[in-house]
């Protein structure tokens, strides 16, 4: 890695639908912040539920096909 090297961050999960999320550029300049942002995440509230009664459960088949993504 050397100053002014550029790296694209690309989302290429779907064939034919890749796009650049952002570009990273390395430089010798001082960081914009003295320290990284501090983020705290509170754990989701715990919900206590009874286990389902699987003796009366029904099985259903769901088939998902193409066309679920909108392409503009």
N, C-alpha and C positions, 0 to 999 in steps of 0.2 A: 504494500500500500504506500502510495506517495501522494503529496499534495495535488489536488485537482483531479484525482482519480474519481470517476463517476460510476455508480452502480444503480441499475434500475431494479426496483422491487416490483415484480410482476406476479399477478394472479393468473395462473394458467391451469386452474383446476379443470375447467370445461374445455374440451377440444374445440378449437376455432373461436373461442370467446375470451382469449387472454387480453388483459389490459394492464397498463402500468399504474400501480398504486401511487408511487412516489419515486423520486430519484435521490440517492444519497451522494453527497459530494464531500470528499475529505479535504481538509485544508489545515493550514498551520495557525489559523486564527484562534484566539481564546474562545472557550465555550461561551455560549449565550447566558448560561446560568452557572453559578458557583457550585450548585448541588442539583442533583436530579429532583424533579417534582416528587413530593411525598404524597402518595395516595393510600388511603386506607379503605378497605372494603369490609363492610359489616357482613357477617354470615347471614344467610337467609334465615328467617324465622323458622324454627322447627315446628312442623305440624305432626301431631301424633294421631295416626289413624289406625283403625283395626285392620287386620289382614283380611283381604276379600275371601268370601266363601267360594272356592273354586269348584265345588261339587255341582253347582248349577251354571257354571260358565259355558258360554257358547263360543265356538270358533267361527270367525268370518274371514274370508280372503278378500284383500283389497289389492287391486292391480293398478299401479300408476304407470302411465305411458307418457310418451313425448308430448311436447306442447305446454309443459308446465312453466317454462321460462319465457318471459316476454322479450322478444328481441326487437329493439328499436332501430 
